[in-house]
């Protein structure tokens, strides 16, 4: 969409018209065109550090393993033990996703 906005702007369309076609505001269109002019095609890429930071990361791996080893039969109990040890709160779904990612890393 960013590239399309820049291309349409180069064809002479107004920012409002481009915004209607790309579902962007005219302010966003102008910002992307300005960034393209200053940085080139690299400026249209998503920069790192955007988005919400993960609650659980690789630093939690060892404590999660210990929690699972203590209670292999219940994910909820293992999650509760990990939460108590780490001071973080996560849902069962997040905890399970993290576990499946750990299992996948181990199998590779």
C-alpha positions as CSV (number, residue, x, y, z in Angstrom):
1,X,0.0,0.0,0.0
2,X,2.9,2.3,0.8
3,X,4.5,1.8,-2.6
4,X,1.1,2.2,-4.3
5,X,0.5,5.5,-2.5
6,X,3.9,6.8,-3.7
7,X,3.3,5.6,-7.3
8,X,-0.2,7.2,-7.4
9,X,1.2,10.4,-6.0
10,X,3.9,10.4,-8.8
11,X,1.0,10.2,-11.3
12,X,-0.4,13.4,-10.0
13,X,-3.4,12.2,-7.9
14,X,-4.3,14.1,-4.8
15,X,-3.5,12.8,-1.3
16,X,-7.2,12.6,-0.5
17,X,-7.9,10.5,-3.7
18,X,-5.0,8.2,-2.9
19,X,-6.1,7.8,0.6
20,X,-9.5,6.7,-0.6
21,X,-7.9,4.0,-2.9
22,X,-5.5,2.8,-0.3
23,X,-7.6,3.1,2.8
24,X,-5.1,5.6,4.3
25,X,-5.6,9.1,5.6
26,X,-4.3,11.9,3.4
27,X,-1.8,12.7,6.2
28,X,-0.4,9.1,6.1
29,X,-0.1,9.4,2.3
30,X,1.9,12.6,2.6
31,X,4.1,11.1,5.3
32,X,4.9,8.0,3.3
33,X,5.7,10.2,0.2
34,X,8.0,12.4,2.3
35,X,9.7,9.4,3.8
36,X,10.2,7.9,0.3
37,X,11.7,11.1,-1.0
38,X,14.2,11.3,1.9
39,X,15.1,7.6,2.3
40,X,14.2,6.0,-1.0
41,X,12.6,2.5,-1.2
42,X,14.2,1.5,2.1
43,X,12.1,4.2,3.8
44,X,8.9,2.3,2.9
45,X,10.0,-0.8,4.8
46,X,8.6,-1.4,8.3
47,X,11.2,-0.4,10.9
48,X,12.2,-2.7,13.7
49,X,10.8,-2.1,17.1
50,X,7.3,-1.6,16.0
51,X,4.4,-3.4,17.7
52,X,3.7,-4.7,21.1
53,X,6.7,-6.4,22.8
54,X,6.1,-10.1,23.8
55,X,5.3,-10.9,27.3
56,X,7.4,-14.0,27.3
57,X,10.8,-14.2,25.6
58,X,13.9,-16.4,25.5
59,X,14.9,-15.2,29.0
60,X,11.8,-17.0,30.4
61,X,12.7,-20.3,28.8
62,X,14.5,-21.9,31.8
63,X,11.8,-20.9,34.3
64,X,9.1,-22.2,32.1
65,X,10.9,-25.5,31.8
66,X,11.2,-25.8,35.6
67,X,7.5,-25.0,36.0
68,X,6.6,-27.7,33.5
69,X,8.9,-30.3,35.0
70,X,7.2,-29.7,38.4
71,X,3.7,-30.2,37.1
72,X,3.6,-32.0,33.7
73,X,-0.1,-32.9,33.9
74,X,-1.6,-29.4,34.1
75,X,-0.6,-26.5,32.0
76,X,-2.7,-24.2,34.2
77,X,-0.8,-25.2,37.4
78,X,2.5,-24.9,35.6
79,X,1.5,-21.5,34.3
80,X,0.4,-20.4,37.8
81,X,3.8,-21.6,39.3
82,X,5.7,-19.7,36.5
83,X,3.6,-16.6,37.1
84,X,4.4,-16.7,40.8
85,X,8.1,-17.2,40.2
86,X,8.4,-14.5,37.4
87,X,5.9,-11.9,38.5
88,X,4.4,-11.8,35.0
89,X,0.8,-12.7,34.1
90,X,-0.1,-14.6,30.9
91,X,-3.2,-16.5,29.7
92,X,-3.2,-20.2,29.2
93,X,-3.2,-19.7,25.5
94,X,0.0,-17.5,25.6
95,X,1.7,-20.1,27.8
96,X,0.8,-22.9,25.5
97,X,2.0,-21.0,22.5
98,X,5.3,-20.4,24.2
99,X,5.6,-24.1,25.1
100,X,4.8,-25.2,21.5
101,X,7.5,-22.7,20.3
102,X,10.0,-24.2,22.8
103,X,9.1,-27.7,21.6
104,X,9.6,-26.7,18.0
105,X,13.0,-25.2,18.7
106,X,14.0,-28.4,20.5
107,X,13.0,-30.6,17.6
108,X,14.9,-28.5,15.0
